[in-house]
């Protein structure tokens, strides 16, 4: 299965040494909410993965909301915020000058759409960590170290994407 393959490929990037490098690069980004991010890293080190995931999801939501503040339209979260980000980047980018941006964008976009996917009445169980299930107390499986590592990478890559886009 694709997910198992992706998880296996990512495993070498999820050890504490590799994550420490990502954490150091993340904290340097201007839009990083440093206090909350530091709290998330401390919780991760203490193996408090659910609390860590909740903070990381809130940081990701915050980036999407702050990105929308530049718009005259009402602010959205979740899927609508992702749609706004997608539309803004696609409509204002020049492919020839921003090839890296497109690669970064499509990876982040796919990840956001999967991790923030809505499931009507919480039917079905997502195969990967899902914001709505975690935030609303509907996650059937415990949050793992790997789940949090994915969220750290998503947060970093979203910060990088927004820095490039700005």
VMD Tcl script that builds the backbone (N, CA, C; Angstrom):
set m [mol new atoms 498]
animate dup $m
set s [atomselect $m all]
$s set {name element resname resid chain x y z} {
  {N N UNK 1 A 0.833 -1.183 0.000}
  {CA C UNK 1 A 0.000 0.000 0.000}
  {C C UNK 1 A 0.881 1.252 0.000}
  {N N UNK 2 A 0.371 2.313 -0.598}
  {CA C UNK 2 A 1.126 3.564 -0.725}
  {C C UNK 2 A 1.484 4.156 0.632}
  {N N UNK 3 A 0.554 4.119 1.571}
  {CA C UNK 3 A 0.805 4.695 2.887}
  {C C UNK 3 A 1.937 3.964 3.606}
  {N N UNK 4 A 1.931 2.644 3.539}
  {CA C UNK 4 A 3.001 1.869 4.171}
  {C C UNK 4 A 4.354 2.191 3.542}
  {N N UNK 5 A 4.372 2.315 2.216}
  {CA C UNK 5 A 5.609 2.668 1.521}
  {C C UNK 5 A 6.089 4.050 1.960}
  {N N UNK 6 A 5.171 5.025 1.988}
  {CA C UNK 6 A 5.524 6.394 2.387}
  {C C UNK 6 A 6.039 6.423 3.830}
  {N N UNK 7 A 5.370 5.692 4.718}
  {CA C UNK 7 A 5.804 5.646 6.119}
  {C C UNK 7 A 7.197 5.030 6.245}
  {N N UNK 8 A 7.450 4.000 5.460}
  {CA C UNK 8 A 8.756 3.353 5.500}
  {C C UNK 8 A 9.844 4.306 5.000}
  {N N UNK 9 A 9.539 5.036 3.932}
  {CA C UNK 9 A 10.490 6.000 3.386}
  {C C UNK 9 A 10.756 7.139 4.374}
  {N N UNK 10 A 9.739 7.535 5.098}
  {CA C UNK 10 A 9.859 8.657 6.021}
  {C C UNK 10 A 10.513 8.268 7.347}
  {N N UNK 11 A 10.534 6.993 7.660}
  {CA C UNK 11 A 11.017 6.528 8.968}
  {C C UNK 11 A 12.399 7.060 9.322}
  {N N UNK 12 A 13.292 7.141 8.351}
  {CA C UNK 12 A 14.651 7.609 8.642}
  {C C UNK 12 A 14.690 9.095 9.008}
  {N N UNK 13 A 13.625 9.835 8.698}
  {CA C UNK 13 A 13.566 11.263 9.011}
  {C C UNK 13 A 12.827 11.539 10.318}
  {N N UNK 14 A 12.385 10.494 10.981}
  {CA C UNK 14 A 11.556 10.663 12.183}
  {C C UNK 14 A 12.295 10.386 13.482}
  {N N UNK 15 A 13.588 10.186 13.411}
  {CA C UNK 15 A 14.322 9.984 14.662}
  {C C UNK 15 A 14.607 11.339 15.298}
  {N N UNK 16 A 14.953 11.328 16.547}
  {CA C UNK 16 A 15.133 12.561 17.311}
  {C C UNK 16 A 16.221 13.455 16.716}
  {N N UNK 17 A 17.276 12.872 16.185}
  {CA C UNK 17 A 18.357 13.657 15.585}
  {C C UNK 17 A 17.856 14.443 14.379}
  {N N UNK 18 A 17.137 13.782 13.488}
  {CA C UNK 18 A 16.597 14.451 12.294}
  {C C UNK 18 A 15.533 15.476 12.676}
  {N N UNK 19 A 14.681 15.121 13.625}
  {CA C UNK 19 A 13.652 16.067 14.050}
  {C C UNK 19 A 14.265 17.303 14.698}
  {N N UNK 20 A 15.345 17.134 15.434}
  {CA C UNK 20 A 16.019 18.278 16.057}
  {C C UNK 20 A 16.466 19.269 14.985}
  {N N UNK 21 A 16.948 18.770 13.866}
  {CA C UNK 21 A 17.365 19.645 12.755}
  {C C UNK 21 A 16.159 20.416 12.217}
  {N N UNK 22 A 15.039 19.716 12.024}
  {CA C UNK 22 A 13.813 20.367 11.539}
  {C C UNK 22 A 13.336 21.395 12.558}
  {N N UNK 23 A 13.396 21.063 13.843}
  {CA C UNK 23 A 12.961 21.991 14.884}
  {C C UNK 23 A 13.808 23.274 14.851}
  {N N UNK 24 A 15.118 23.110 14.696}
  {CA C UNK 24 A 16.002 24.278 14.657}
  {C C UNK 24 A 15.701 25.153 13.446}
  {N N UNK 25 A 15.420 24.533 12.301}
  {CA C UNK 25 A 15.095 25.306 11.101}
  {C C UNK 25 A 13.706 25.941 11.219}
  {N N UNK 26 A 12.787 25.255 11.869}
  {CA C UNK 26 A 11.428 25.769 12.030}
  {C C UNK 26 A 11.418 27.011 12.908}
  {N N UNK 27 A 12.105 26.960 14.016}
  {CA C UNK 27 A 12.086 28.056 14.990}
  {C C UNK 27 A 12.686 29.338 14.408}
  {N N UNK 28 A 13.509 29.195 13.370}
  {CA C UNK 28 A 14.115 30.356 12.715}
  {C C UNK 28 A 13.146 31.091 11.786}
  {N N UNK 29 A 12.055 30.453 11.397}
  {CA C UNK 29 A 11.099 31.070 10.474}
  {C C UNK 29 A 10.337 32.174 11.191}
  {N N UNK 30 A 10.182 33.295 10.522}
  {CA C UNK 30 A 9.544 34.472 11.119}
  {C C UNK 30 A 8.115 34.187 11.563}
  {N N UNK 31 A 7.369 33.407 10.807}
  {CA C UNK 31 A 5.963 33.165 11.142}
  {C C UNK 31 A 5.763 32.065 12.184}
  {N N UNK 32 A 6.833 31.418 12.596}
  {CA C UNK 32 A 6.716 30.361 13.603}
  {C C UNK 32 A 6.271 30.970 14.928}
  {N N UNK 33 A 5.253 30.382 15.520}
  {CA C UNK 33 A 4.801 30.785 16.853}
  {C C UNK 33 A 5.698 30.045 17.853}
  {N N UNK 34 A 6.780 30.706 18.213}
  {CA C UNK 34 A 7.878 30.053 18.923}
  {C C UNK 34 A 7.488 29.412 20.254}
  {N N UNK 35 A 6.709 30.084 21.080}
  {CA C UNK 35 A 6.349 29.526 22.382}
  {C C UNK 35 A 5.527 28.250 22.224}
  {N N UNK 36 A 4.503 28.310 21.384}
  {CA C UNK 36 A 3.682 27.116 21.161}
  {C C UNK 36 A 4.493 26.003 20.515}
  {N N UNK 37 A 5.369 26.373 19.594}
  {CA C UNK 37 A 6.201 25.360 18.944}
  {C C UNK 37 A 7.135 24.701 19.957}
  {N N UNK 38 A 7.737 25.505 20.820}
  {CA C UNK 38 A 8.603 24.938 21.865}
  {C C UNK 38 A 7.809 24.019 22.796}
  {N N UNK 39 A 6.572 24.399 23.104}
  {CA C UNK 39 A 5.722 23.531 23.921}
  {C C UNK 39 A 5.496 22.190 23.215}
  {N N UNK 40 A 5.252 22.243 21.914}
  {CA C UNK 40 A 5.022 21.004 21.149}
  {C C UNK 40 A 6.263 20.111 21.162}
  {N N UNK 41 A 7.442 20.703 21.005}
  {CA C UNK 41 A 8.659 19.883 21.014}
  {C C UNK 41 A 8.883 19.261 22.399}
  {N N UNK 42 A 8.617 20.024 23.458}
  {CA C UNK 42 A 8.761 19.481 24.822}
  {C C UNK 42 A 7.790 18.323 25.047}
  {N N UNK 43 A 6.552 18.502 24.619}
  {CA C UNK 43 A 5.559 17.433 24.762}
  {C C UNK 43 A 5.970 16.189 23.975}
  {N N UNK 44 A 6.522 16.392 22.798}
  {CA C UNK 44 A 6.992 15.263 21.991}
  {C C UNK 44 A 8.082 14.498 22.735}
  {N N UNK 45 A 9.046 15.230 23.270}
  {CA C UNK 45 A 10.152 14.591 24.006}
  {C C UNK 45 A 9.647 13.851 25.242}
  {N N UNK 46 A 8.552 14.333 25.816}
  {CA C UNK 46 A 7.957 13.678 26.989}
  {C C UNK 46 A 6.957 12.587 26.598}
  {N N UNK 47 A 6.871 12.304 25.300}
  {CA C UNK 47 A 5.987 11.263 24.755}
  {C C UNK 47 A 4.504 11.563 25.000}
  {N N UNK 48 A 4.177 12.841 25.096}
  {CA C UNK 48 A 2.787 13.296 25.232}
  {C C UNK 48 A 2.282 13.650 23.830}
  {N N UNK 49 A 2.065 12.605 23.024}
  {CA C UNK 49 A 1.840 12.793 21.599}
  {C C UNK 49 A 0.492 13.444 21.270}
  {N N UNK 50 A -0.540 13.149 22.018}
  {CA C UNK 50 A -1.835 13.763 21.726}
  {C C UNK 50 A -1.781 15.269 21.976}
  {N N UNK 51 A -1.221 15.679 23.098}
  {CA C UNK 51 A -1.097 17.107 23.394}
  {C C UNK 51 A -0.197 17.790 22.362}
  {N N UNK 52 A 0.865 17.122 21.965}
  {CA C UNK 52 A 1.768 17.647 20.942}
  {C C UNK 52 A 1.002 17.848 19.628}
  {N N UNK 53 A 0.230 16.851 19.220}
  {CA C UNK 53 A -0.540 16.929 17.970}
  {C C UNK 53 A -1.562 18.058 18.021}
  {N N UNK 54 A -2.218 18.223 19.164}
  {CA C UNK 54 A -3.207 19.298 19.291}
  {C C UNK 54 A -2.565 20.669 19.086}
  {N N UNK 55 A -1.399 20.873 19.670}
  {CA C UNK 55 A -0.700 22.150 19.488}
  {C C UNK 55 A -0.288 22.322 18.028}
  {N N UNK 56 A 0.259 21.269 17.428}
  {CA C UNK 56 A 0.700 21.383 16.035}
  {C C UNK 56 A -0.470 21.649 15.093}
  {N N UNK 57 A -1.605 20.996 15.323}
  {CA C UNK 57 A -2.774 21.287 14.486}
  {C C UNK 57 A -3.207 22.747 14.666}
  {N N UNK 58 A -3.130 23.261 15.890}
  {CA C UNK 58 A -3.520 24.656 16.102}
  {C C UNK 58 A -2.533 25.606 15.411}
  {N N UNK 59 A -1.255 25.260 15.399}
  {CA C UNK 59 A -0.266 26.085 14.707}
  {C C UNK 59 A -0.510 26.093 13.199}
  {N N UNK 60 A -0.855 24.934 12.659}
  {CA C UNK 60 A -1.155 24.824 11.227}
  {C C UNK 60 A -2.407 25.635 10.901}
  {N N UNK 61 A -3.449 25.485 11.711}
  {CA C UNK 61 A -4.664 26.287 11.513}
  {C C UNK 61 A -4.337 27.777 11.579}
  {N N UNK 62 A -3.516 28.161 12.527}
  {CA C UNK 62 A -3.151 29.565 12.679}
  {C C UNK 62 A -2.454 30.128 11.451}
  {N N UNK 63 A -1.558 29.339 10.855}
  {CA C UNK 63 A -0.882 29.793 9.636}
  {C C UNK 63 A -1.890 30.005 8.510}
  {N N UNK 64 A -2.822 29.076 8.374}
  {CA C UNK 64 A -3.823 29.194 7.316}
  {C C UNK 64 A -4.722 30.408 7.544}
  {N N UNK 65 A -5.094 30.649 8.787}
  {CA C UNK 65 A -5.945 31.803 9.109}
  {C C UNK 65 A -5.193 33.105 8.862}
  {N N UNK 66 A -3.948 33.191 9.333}
  {CA C UNK 66 A -3.175 34.414 9.122}
  {C C UNK 66 A -2.925 34.667 7.636}
  {N N UNK 67 A -2.782 33.605 6.845}
  {CA C UNK 67 A -2.622 33.774 5.399}
  {C C UNK 67 A -3.891 34.391 4.807}
  {N N UNK 68 A -5.041 33.975 5.298}
  {CA C UNK 68 A -6.313 34.495 4.801}
  {C C UNK 68 A -6.572 35.928 5.216}
  {N N UNK 69 A -5.946 36.394 6.288}
  {CA C UNK 69 A -6.179 37.760 6.759}
  {C C UNK 69 A -5.841 38.793 5.693}
  {N N UNK 70 A -5.024 38.411 4.715}
  {CA C UNK 70 A -4.660 39.321 3.638}
  {C C UNK 70 A -5.801 39.482 2.638}
  {N N UNK 71 A -6.837 38.702 2.797}
  {CA C UNK 71 A -7.988 38.722 1.903}
  {C C UNK 71 A -9.095 39.585 2.502}
  {N N UNK 72 A -9.976 40.080 1.654}
  {CA C UNK 72 A -11.124 40.866 2.113}
  {C C UNK 72 A -12.298 39.977 2.517}
  {N N UNK 73 A -12.207 38.695 2.256}
  {CA C UNK 73 A -13.307 37.766 2.524}
  {C C UNK 73 A -13.289 37.311 3.981}
  {N N UNK 74 A -14.414 36.780 4.475}
  {CA C UNK 74 A -14.436 36.238 5.848}
  {C C UNK 74 A -13.406 35.117 6.004}
  {N N UNK 75 A -12.836 35.017 7.195}
  {CA C UNK 75 A -11.808 34.004 7.454}
  {C C UNK 75 A -12.424 32.614 7.566}
  {N N UNK 76 A -11.692 31.644 7.083}
  {CA C UNK 76 A -12.118 30.255 7.141}
  {C C UNK 76 A -11.052 29.429 7.838}
  {N N UNK 77 A -11.417 28.227 8.217}
  {CA C UNK 77 A -10.463 27.249 8.743}
  {C C UNK 77 A -10.676 25.951 7.973}
  {N N UNK 78 A -9.786 25.012 8.196}
  {CA C UNK 78 A -9.945 23.693 7.603}
  {C C UNK 78 A -9.934 23.703 6.087}
  {N N UNK 79 A -10.834 22.947 5.513}
  {CA C UNK 79 A -10.888 22.743 4.062}
  {C C UNK 79 A -11.026 24.060 3.303}
  {N N UNK 80 A -11.854 24.975 3.798}
  {CA C UNK 80 A -12.040 26.250 3.105}
  {C C UNK 80 A -10.758 27.083 3.139}
  {N N UNK 81 A -10.008 27.015 4.227}
  {CA C UNK 81 A -8.739 27.737 4.303}
  {C C UNK 81 A -7.717 27.128 3.346}
  {N N UNK 82 A -7.729 25.814 3.219}
  {CA C UNK 82 A -6.821 25.136 2.281}
  {C C UNK 82 A -7.182 25.537 0.855}
  {N N UNK 83 A -8.474 25.581 0.563}
  {CA C UNK 83 A -8.933 25.974 -0.767}
  {C C UNK 83 A -8.484 27.404 -1.082}
  {N N UNK 84 A -8.569 28.294 -0.099}
  {CA C UNK 84 A -8.117 29.682 -0.291}
  {C C UNK 84 A -6.618 29.714 -0.590}
  {N N UNK 85 A -5.827 28.994 0.189}
  {CA C UNK 85 A -4.382 28.929 -0.033}
  {C C UNK 85 A -4.094 28.409 -1.432}
  {N N UNK 86 A -4.738 27.330 -1.797}
  {CA C UNK 86 A -4.552 26.709 -3.109}
  {C C UNK 86 A -4.847 27.720 -4.218}
  {N N UNK 87 A -5.996 28.356 -4.142}
  {CA C UNK 87 A -6.392 29.321 -5.166}
  {C C UNK 87 A -5.443 30.499 -5.263}
  {N N UNK 88 A -5.004 30.998 -4.106}
  {CA C UNK 88 A -4.088 32.145 -4.093}
  {C C UNK 88 A -2.761 31.815 -4.750}
  {N N UNK 89 A -2.218 30.676 -4.421}
  {CA C UNK 89 A -0.913 30.312 -4.963}
  {C C UNK 89 A -1.014 30.002 -6.452}
  {N N UNK 90 A -2.026 29.263 -6.851}
  {CA C UNK 90 A -2.184 28.924 -8.271}
  {C C UNK 90 A -2.414 30.180 -9.111}
  {N N UNK 91 A -3.235 31.095 -8.629}
  {CA C UNK 91 A -3.590 32.259 -9.445}
  {C C UNK 91 A -2.509 33.339 -9.489}
  {N N UNK 92 A -1.606 33.364 -8.523}
  {CA C UNK 92 A -0.618 34.441 -8.481}
  {C C UNK 92 A 0.807 33.993 -8.761}
  {N N UNK 93 A 0.989 32.771 -9.135}
  {CA C UNK 93 A 2.347 32.274 -9.338}
  {C C UNK 93 A 2.677 32.146 -10.815}
  {N N UNK 94 A 3.949 32.299 -11.115}
  {CA C UNK 94 A 4.460 32.122 -12.463}
  {C C UNK 94 A 5.257 30.824 -12.459}
  {N N UNK 95 A 4.771 29.832 -13.166}
  {CA C UNK 95 A 5.366 28.500 -13.120}
  {C C UNK 95 A 6.854 28.504 -13.460}
  {N N UNK 96 A 7.227 29.254 -14.474}
  {CA C UNK 96 A 8.636 29.239 -14.904}
  {C C UNK 96 A 9.570 29.783 -13.827}
  {N N UNK 97 A 9.080 30.730 -13.037}
  {CA C UNK 97 A 9.928 31.332 -12.015}
  {C C UNK 97 A 9.798 30.657 -10.656}
  {N N UNK 98 A 8.831 29.799 -10.508}
  {CA C UNK 98 A 8.588 29.233 -9.183}
  {C C UNK 98 A 8.398 27.719 -9.213}
  {N N UNK 99 A 9.213 27.028 -9.946}
  {CA C UNK 99 A 9.096 25.572 -10.032}
  {C C UNK 99 A 9.185 24.935 -8.647}
  {N N UNK 100 A 10.147 25.391 -7.828}
  {CA C UNK 100 A 10.285 24.855 -6.481}
  {C C UNK 100 A 9.023 25.110 -5.668}
  {N N UNK 101 A 8.450 26.285 -5.828}
  {CA C UNK 101 A 7.219 26.623 -5.119}
  {C C UNK 101 A 6.108 25.632 -5.456}
  {N N UNK 102 A 5.986 25.285 -6.731}
  {CA C UNK 102 A 4.945 24.342 -7.124}
  {C C UNK 102 A 5.167 22.956 -6.522}
  {N N UNK 103 A 6.389 22.496 -6.516}
  {CA C UNK 103 A 6.678 21.185 -5.913}
  {C C UNK 103 A 6.326 21.229 -4.430}
  {N N UNK 104 A 6.795 22.266 -3.745}
  {CA C UNK 104 A 6.505 22.427 -2.319}
  {C C UNK 104 A 5.001 22.531 -2.100}
  {N N UNK 105 A 4.357 23.343 -2.924}
  {CA C UNK 105 A 2.922 23.576 -2.788}
  {C C UNK 105 A 2.114 22.282 -2.948}
  {N N UNK 106 A 2.365 21.512 -3.987}
  {CA C UNK 106 A 1.561 20.319 -4.217}
  {C C UNK 106 A 1.744 19.287 -3.109}
  {N N UNK 107 A 2.939 19.184 -2.559}
  {CA C UNK 107 A 3.158 18.270 -1.434}
  {C C UNK 107 A 2.407 18.732 -0.183}
  {N N UNK 108 A 2.536 20.013 0.135}
  {CA C UNK 108 A 1.862 20.556 1.316}
  {C C UNK 108 A 0.348 20.492 1.131}
  {N N UNK 109 A -0.118 20.849 -0.051}
  {CA C UNK 109 A -1.550 20.840 -0.342}
  {C C UNK 109 A -2.141 19.438 -0.159}
  {N N UNK 110 A -1.466 18.433 -0.692}
  {CA C UNK 110 A -1.953 17.052 -0.564}
  {C C UNK 110 A -1.989 16.625 0.903}
  {N N UNK 111 A -0.961 16.982 1.644}
  {CA C UNK 111 A -0.894 16.620 3.057}
  {C C UNK 111 A -1.986 17.329 3.858}
  {N N UNK 112 A -2.147 18.628 3.638}
  {CA C UNK 112 A -3.194 19.377 4.336}
  {C C UNK 112 A -4.571 18.792 4.039}
  {N N UNK 113 A -4.834 18.505 2.773}
  {CA C UNK 113 A -6.137 17.978 2.397}
  {C C UNK 113 A -6.424 16.631 3.045}
  {N N UNK 114 A -5.398 15.841 3.245}
  {CA C UNK 114 A -5.601 14.537 3.879}
  {C C UNK 114 A -5.738 14.654 5.395}
  {N N UNK 115 A -4.875 15.459 6.010}
  {CA C UNK 115 A -4.877 15.570 7.469}
  {C C UNK 115 A -6.028 16.418 8.009}
  {N N UNK 116 A -6.609 17.264 7.168}
  {CA C UNK 116 A -7.723 18.102 7.603}
  {C C UNK 116 A -9.027 17.691 6.913}
  {N N UNK 117 A -9.018 16.516 6.332}
  {CA C UNK 117 A -10.203 16.016 5.631}
  {C C UNK 117 A -11.371 15.878 6.605}
  {N N UNK 118 A -12.546 16.296 6.140}
  {CA C UNK 118 A -13.738 16.133 6.977}
  {C C UNK 118 A -14.441 14.829 6.616}
  {N N UNK 119 A -14.992 14.204 7.610}
  {CA C UNK 119 A -15.781 12.988 7.421}
  {C C UNK 119 A -17.138 13.254 8.077}
  {N N UNK 120 A -18.176 13.219 7.280}
  {CA C UNK 120 A -19.506 13.526 7.792}
  {C C UNK 120 A -19.856 12.630 8.973}
  {N N UNK 121 A -20.239 13.254 10.068}
  {CA C UNK 121 A -20.620 12.567 11.306}
  {C C UNK 121 A -19.537 11.604 11.806}
  {N N UNK 122 A -18.298 11.887 11.450}
  {CA C UNK 122 A -17.150 11.081 11.881}
  {C C UNK 122 A -17.291 9.621 11.469}
  {N N UNK 123 A -17.903 9.396 10.328}
  {CA C UNK 123 A -18.031 8.028 9.796}
  {C C UNK 123 A -16.712 7.619 9.165}
  {N N UNK 124 A -16.372 6.366 9.308}
  {CA C UNK 124 A -15.114 5.861 8.775}
  {C C UNK 124 A -13.963 6.270 9.672}
  {N N UNK 125 A -12.845 5.678 9.483}
  {CA C UNK 125 A -11.667 5.996 10.285}
  {C C UNK 125 A -10.529 6.335 9.327}
  {N N UNK 126 A -9.970 7.520 9.471}
  {CA C UNK 126 A -8.852 7.894 8.595}
  {C C UNK 126 A -7.647 6.994 8.840}
  {N N UNK 127 A -6.863 6.795 7.782}
  {CA C UNK 127 A -5.677 5.948 7.896}
  {C C UNK 127 A -4.488 6.703 8.468}
  {N N UNK 128 A -4.543 8.038 8.380}
  {CA C UNK 128 A -3.479 8.842 8.975}
  {C C UNK 128 A -4.114 9.824 9.956}
  {N N UNK 129 A -3.284 10.460 10.754}
  {CA C UNK 129 A -3.787 11.395 11.751}
  {C C UNK 129 A -4.667 12.448 11.072}
  {N N UNK 130 A -5.795 12.744 11.701}
  {CA C UNK 130 A -6.758 13.673 11.127}
  {C C UNK 130 A -7.139 14.707 12.182}
  {N N UNK 131 A -6.996 15.974 11.815}
  {CA C UNK 131 A -7.270 17.073 12.728}
  {C C UNK 131 A -8.640 16.981 13.367}
  {N N UNK 132 A -9.662 16.765 12.569}
  {CA C UNK 132 A -11.028 16.783 13.084}
  {C C UNK 132 A -11.271 15.662 14.094}
  {N N UNK 133 A -10.743 14.492 13.831}
  {CA C UNK 133 A -10.919 13.380 14.759}
  {C C UNK 133 A -10.163 13.633 16.067}
  {N N UNK 134 A -8.953 14.196 15.969}
  {CA C UNK 134 A -8.154 14.442 17.175}
  {C C UNK 134 A -8.754 15.578 17.994}
  {N N UNK 135 A -9.028 16.707 17.343}
  {CA C UNK 135 A -9.502 17.895 18.054}
  {C C UNK 135 A -10.868 17.667 18.707}
  {N N UNK 136 A -11.700 16.855 18.080}
  {CA C UNK 136 A -13.046 16.630 18.610}
  {C C UNK 136 A -13.164 15.352 19.440}
  {N N UNK 137 A -12.021 14.762 19.792}
  {CA C UNK 137 A -12.029 13.599 20.673}
  {C C UNK 137 A -12.592 12.338 20.049}
  {N N UNK 138 A -12.487 12.226 18.727}
  {CA C UNK 138 A -13.067 11.075 18.035}
  {C C UNK 138 A -12.009 10.119 17.486}
  {N N UNK 139 A -10.750 10.367 17.764}
  {CA C UNK 139 A -9.688 9.491 17.265}
  {C C UNK 139 A -9.769 8.146 17.973}
  {N N UNK 140 A -9.872 7.085 17.187}
  {CA C UNK 140 A -10.000 5.746 17.752}
  {C C UNK 140 A -8.645 5.167 18.153}
  {N N UNK 141 A -7.616 5.547 17.444}
  {CA C UNK 141 A -6.282 5.027 17.713}
  {C C UNK 141 A -5.478 6.063 18.495}
  {N N UNK 142 A -4.536 5.614 19.306}
  {CA C UNK 142 A -3.699 6.584 20.019}
  {C C UNK 142 A -2.817 7.356 19.030}
  {N N UNK 143 A -2.488 8.580 19.378}
  {CA C UNK 143 A -1.598 9.399 18.563}
  {C C UNK 143 A -0.178 8.901 18.805}
  {N N UNK 144 A 0.573 8.713 17.743}
  {CA C UNK 144 A 1.900 8.110 17.852}
  {C C UNK 144 A 3.012 9.129 17.596}
  {N N UNK 145 A 4.214 8.692 17.895}
  {CA C UNK 145 A 5.410 9.478 17.604}
  {C C UNK 145 A 5.473 9.810 16.116}
  {N N UNK 146 A 5.156 8.836 15.279}
  {CA C UNK 146 A 5.180 9.025 13.825}
  {C C UNK 146 A 4.150 10.061 13.391}
  {N N UNK 147 A 2.969 10.049 14.011}
  {CA C UNK 147 A 1.941 11.044 13.685}
  {C C UNK 147 A 2.463 12.455 13.952}
  {N N UNK 148 A 3.074 12.630 15.114}
  {CA C UNK 148 A 3.598 13.951 15.481}
  {C C UNK 148 A 4.744 14.360 14.564}
  {N N UNK 149 A 5.599 13.411 14.205}
  {CA C UNK 149 A 6.702 13.723 13.290}
  {C C UNK 149 A 6.141 14.243 11.963}
  {N N UNK 150 A 5.091 13.618 11.470}
  {CA C UNK 150 A 4.463 14.084 10.230}
  {C C UNK 150 A 3.952 15.512 10.390}
  {N N UNK 151 A 3.371 15.804 11.538}
  {CA C UNK 151 A 2.851 17.148 11.782}
  {C C UNK 151 A 3.974 18.176 11.892}
  {N N UNK 152 A 5.098 17.808 12.500}
  {CA C UNK 152 A 6.234 18.724 12.556}
  {C C UNK 152 A 6.726 19.048 11.145}
  {N N UNK 153 A 6.819 18.033 10.302}
  {CA C UNK 153 A 7.261 18.259 8.927}
  {C C UNK 153 A 6.236 19.082 8.146}
  {N N UNK 154 A 4.959 18.830 8.371}
  {CA C UNK 154 A 3.932 19.620 7.687}
  {C C UNK 154 A 4.022 21.078 8.115}
  {N N UNK 155 A 4.149 21.335 9.397}
  {CA C UNK 155 A 4.243 22.710 9.885}
  {C C UNK 155 A 5.461 23.403 9.277}
  {N N UNK 156 A 6.601 22.730 9.292}
  {CA C UNK 156 A 7.819 23.310 8.712}
  {C C UNK 156 A 7.625 23.618 7.226}
  {N N UNK 157 A 7.092 22.675 6.495}
  {CA C UNK 157 A 6.920 22.870 5.052}
  {C C UNK 157 A 5.877 23.933 4.735}
  {N N UNK 158 A 4.840 24.049 5.546}
  {CA C UNK 158 A 3.864 25.111 5.352}
  {C C UNK 158 A 4.509 26.472 5.630}
  {N N UNK 159 A 5.315 26.562 6.684}
  {CA C UNK 159 A 6.063 27.800 6.945}
  {C C UNK 159 A 6.963 28.162 5.765}
  {N N UNK 160 A 7.659 27.169 5.243}
  {CA C UNK 160 A 8.551 27.387 4.111}
  {C C UNK 160 A 7.771 27.835 2.882}
  {N N UNK 161 A 6.657 27.199 2.615}
  {CA C UNK 161 A 5.815 27.562 1.476}
  {C C UNK 161 A 5.327 29.004 1.606}
  {N N UNK 162 A 4.845 29.377 2.767}
  {CA C UNK 162 A 4.339 30.732 2.958}
  {C C UNK 162 A 5.459 31.759 2.890}
  {N N UNK 163 A 6.653 31.391 3.335}
  {CA C UNK 163 A 7.808 32.290 3.228}
  {C C UNK 163 A 8.169 32.496 1.762}
  {N N UNK 164 A 8.187 31.429 0.983}
  {CA C UNK 164 A 8.494 31.523 -0.439}
  {C C UNK 164 A 7.411 32.327 -1.155}
  {N N UNK 165 A 6.171 32.050 -0.828}
  {CA C UNK 165 A 5.050 32.716 -1.490}
  {C C UNK 165 A 5.038 34.207 -1.186}
  {N N UNK 166 A 5.387 34.564 0.025}
  {CA C UNK 166 A 5.391 35.987 0.412}
  {C C UNK 166 A 6.511 36.695 -0.304}
}
mol reanalyze $m
mol bondsrecalc $m
mol representation Tube
mol addrep $m
